[in-house]
Amino acid sequence: MSRELRIGEVASRTGRSIHTIRWYEAQGLIPGVIRDRGGRRVYSDFHVSWLDLMERLRGTGMSVKQMREYAALAKRGEAALNERHALLAAHQQRVQDNIHRWSQALALIEAKVEFYEEWIVSGERPAVSPYGRLKAAPASLAAGRP
């Protein structure tokens, strides 16, 4: 059994503020937090892990509404395994799609930075456009769009 943690210890272990932890709890995103006889919140390693998951889901664009849905499904236990899987699988696909779009955007940004660096150093506009510098640029893009 894991030892009991106070909110300050959770904040220290996770790098999140006490305010952030309370916000997640108020949103229903940290299940099973109990209070001791003095009314203080009592956390465990489970809550630390759960908070990490919620932060990662939020950081990858999952809405608070979907996070609440996931937390509610988790409270249902094994009876909701299929729904939990489906919700996370759909989010996984959205994250993968976003990573792909961001990777394409980053490649163009890197090509533009390289283009400007070359221009600055040589004093002349480079012959190869940023789109022409992309390895797998579609023909319409390699034609020289800005």
C-alpha positions as CSV (number, residue, x, y, z in Angstrom):
1,M,0.0,0.0,0.0
2,S,1.3,3.4,-0.9
3,R,1.8,6.0,1.8
4,E,-0.5,8.9,2.2
5,L,0.5,12.2,0.6
6,R,-0.5,15.7,1.4
7,I,-1.2,18.2,-1.4
8,G,2.1,20.0,-0.8
9,E,4.0,16.7,-1.3
10,V,2.0,16.0,-4.5
11,A,2.8,19.5,-5.8
12,S,6.5,18.9,-5.0
13,R,6.6,15.5,-6.6
14,T,4.8,16.6,-9.8
15,G,6.0,20.1,-10.2
16,R,2.4,21.4,-10.3
17,S,1.1,24.1,-8.1
18,I,-1.3,23.4,-5.3
19,H,-3.8,25.6,-7.2
20,T,-3.5,23.4,-10.3
21,I,-4.0,20.2,-8.3
22,R,-7.1,21.7,-6.6
23,W,-8.4,22.8,-10.0
24,Y,-8.0,19.3,-11.5
25,E,-9.8,17.9,-8.4
26,A,-12.6,20.5,-8.6
27,Q,-13.1,19.5,-12.3
28,G,-13.6,15.9,-11.3
29,L,-10.4,14.8,-12.9
30,I,-8.7,13.2,-9.9
31,P,-11.0,10.5,-8.6
32,G,-10.9,9.0,-5.1
33,V,-9.4,11.8,-3.1
34,I,-10.4,11.5,0.5
35,R,-10.1,13.8,3.4
36,D,-8.7,13.0,6.8
37,R,-10.5,13.8,10.1
38,G,-9.1,17.3,9.9
39,G,-10.6,17.9,6.4
40,R,-7.2,17.8,4.7
41,R,-6.9,16.0,1.3
42,V,-5.2,12.7,1.3
43,Y,-3.5,11.6,-1.9
44,S,-1.5,8.5,-2.9
45,D,0.9,7.4,-5.7
46,F,-2.3,6.6,-7.7
47,H,-3.3,10.2,-7.6
48,V,0.2,11.3,-8.7
49,S,0.0,9.0,-11.7
50,W,-3.5,10.0,-12.5
51,L,-2.6,13.7,-12.4
52,D,0.3,13.0,-14.8
53,L,-2.1,11.3,-17.2
54,M,-4.6,14.2,-17.0
55,E,-1.9,16.8,-17.7
56,R,-0.6,14.7,-20.7
57,L,-4.1,14.4,-22.1
58,R,-4.8,18.1,-21.6
59,G,-1.4,18.9,-23.1
60,T,-2.2,16.9,-26.2
61,G,-5.4,18.8,-26.8
62,M,-8.1,16.6,-25.1
63,S,-10.9,18.8,-23.9
64,V,-11.8,19.0,-20.2
65,K,-15.2,17.6,-21.1
66,Q,-13.5,14.5,-22.6
67,M,-11.2,14.2,-19.7
68,R,-14.2,14.2,-17.3
69,E,-15.8,11.5,-19.5
70,Y,-12.7,9.4,-19.3
71,A,-12.5,9.9,-15.5
72,A,-16.2,8.9,-15.2
73,L,-15.5,5.8,-17.3
74,A,-12.5,4.9,-15.2
75,K,-14.7,5.0,-12.0
76,R,-16.9,2.4,-13.6
77,G,-14.0,0.0,-13.7
78,E,-13.9,-3.0,-16.0
79,A,-17.5,-2.5,-17.1
80,A,-16.3,0.5,-19.1
81,L,-13.0,-0.9,-20.6
82,N,-14.3,-0.8,-24.2
83,E,-15.5,2.8,-23.9
84,R,-12.2,3.8,-22.2
85,H,-10.3,2.1,-24.9
86,A,-12.4,3.8,-27.7
87,L,-12.0,7.2,-26.2
88,L,-8.2,7.0,-25.8
89,A,-7.8,5.3,-29.2
90,A,-9.7,8.2,-30.9
91,H,-7.6,10.7,-29.0
92,Q,-4.4,8.8,-30.0
93,Q,-5.4,9.2,-33.6
94,R,-6.0,12.9,-33.2
95,V,-2.6,13.3,-31.6
96,Q,-0.9,11.3,-34.3
97,D,-2.6,13.5,-37.0
98,N,-1.5,16.6,-35.1
99,I,2.1,15.4,-34.9
100,H,2.1,14.7,-38.6
101,R,0.8,18.2,-39.4
102,W,3.2,19.9,-37.0
103,S,6.1,17.9,-38.4
104,Q,5.2,19.1,-41.9
105,A,4.9,22.7,-40.6
106,L,8.3,22.4,-38.8
107,A,10.0,21.2,-41.9
108,L,8.8,24.2,-43.8
109,I,9.8,26.6,-41.0
110,E,13.3,25.0,-40.9
111,A,13.6,25.4,-44.7
112,K,12.6,29.1,-44.4
113,V,15.1,29.7,-41.6
114,E,17.8,28.1,-43.6
115,F,16.8,30.2,-46.7
116,Y,17.0,33.4,-44.7
117,E,20.3,32.5,-43.0
118,E,21.8,31.8,-46.5
119,W,20.4,35.1,-47.8
120,I,21.8,37.0,-44.8
121,V,25.3,35.4,-45.1
122,S,25.6,35.8,-48.9
123,G,23.7,39.0,-49.3
124,E,21.8,37.5,-52.3
125,R,18.5,35.8,-52.5
126,P,19.1,32.1,-52.7
127,A,18.2,30.3,-55.9
128,V,16.4,27.4,-54.1
129,S,13.2,28.5,-52.4
130,P,12.2,27.2,-49.0
131,Y,9.6,24.9,-50.7
132,G,12.3,23.6,-53.0
133,R,14.4,22.7,-50.0
134,L,11.8,20.4,-48.6
135,K,12.7,16.7,-49.2
136,A,9.3,15.5,-50.2
137,A,7.6,18.7,-51.3
138,P,4.7,18.3,-53.6
139,A,5.5,19.7,-57.1
140,S,3.1,22.6,-56.7
141,L,4.9,23.7,-53.5
142,A,8.4,23.3,-54.9
143,A,7.4,25.7,-57.7
144,G,8.3,28.6,-55.5
145,R,5.5,29.7,-53.2
146,P,6.5,32.2,-50.6
